[in-house]
């Protein structure tokens, strides 16, 4: 991922994958699908959009520190590059998966 044009191509791929997850969530919602599956796809979409943003800013998300699914941590990494994204904090908390009950 050394070439800037590669970053643009990879970012576009991440955004497209996020769009696919969001489309799937919408489709499932419209047809009365399972809420856990709808929420899963919403979470996946947000995660892919955040990772796409990181890639668009030249971050090598194949590095271990980016191989996470925690939206709060990913958003924090994004905010280090653009503080305006802090406004998404509450939204990321809303999409955050619930902790399993014991």
N, C-alpha and C positions, 0 to 999 in steps of 0.2 A: 504494500500500500504506500509506495513511495511517490508515485506520480499523482499530481493534483487532479488530473482528469479522471484517474481511477477513483478518487474520493467522490467526485460528482456522480459517477456511474453507480458506485456502491451505495451512496446515500439514496439515489433514486430507487434502487432495488429495495432498500429497507422501507422507504415510504410506500412503495407499491405493495409490499407484503403487509404493511400496516393497514392499507386501504382494503386489502382482501379480508383481513380479520374483522375490520369494522363492517364491511359489507355482509359478511357471514353473520355477525351479531345482529345486524338490522333485519336480515332475512329471517333468521330464527325467531327474533322478537315478533315480527309481523305474523308469523305462523304459529304463535303460541309455544315456541320451543322451551326447552329446559332453561331455567334461569341461571343455573350454575354454568352451563355451556355458554350462554350469552355473556355472562360476566367474564368467563375465561377469555373469550375472543376480544372483549373490550380491553382487558388487561394486556393481552398480547399486542393489540393495536397500539396502545400507548407506549408499551415497551419498545416496539419497533420504530415508532416515530421518534422517541428519545434517542435511540441508538442511531437512527438515520441522521438526526441533528448532529450527534457527536462525530459521525463519519464525515458529514459535510464540513465540519470544522477541523478535519485532518486527524482525528483521533483513530488510532488503530484498535478497533474494538475486538480484535482477536486476542488482544493482551488479556491476561488473567483478570485484571482488576475490572474489566468491562463484562466479564462472563457472569453476570448477575441478572436477577429478575426483579429486584427490589426497586420499585418506581421512585421511591423517595431518594434513594442513593443515586440512581441514574439522573433524576432531576437536579440533584445537588451538583453533579458533575457538569450538567448542561448549564446551570446557573453560573458556574465559574467562567463560562464562555460568554454568556449573555444574561445579565441580571434581570432583564425583563421577564424571563421565563419563571421567575419566582412566583408570579401571579398564578401559575398552574399548580401550586403546592396543594391547595385544598382539593382540586380535581384529582390529583394523584392519590391523595388519601382516600377519596371516595372509591376509587377503582381498586385500591389495595385489597388483596385477598384476605379473608378472615382467617384468623389463627384456628387451627383444628381444636376441637373440644376434646377434653380428656375425661 
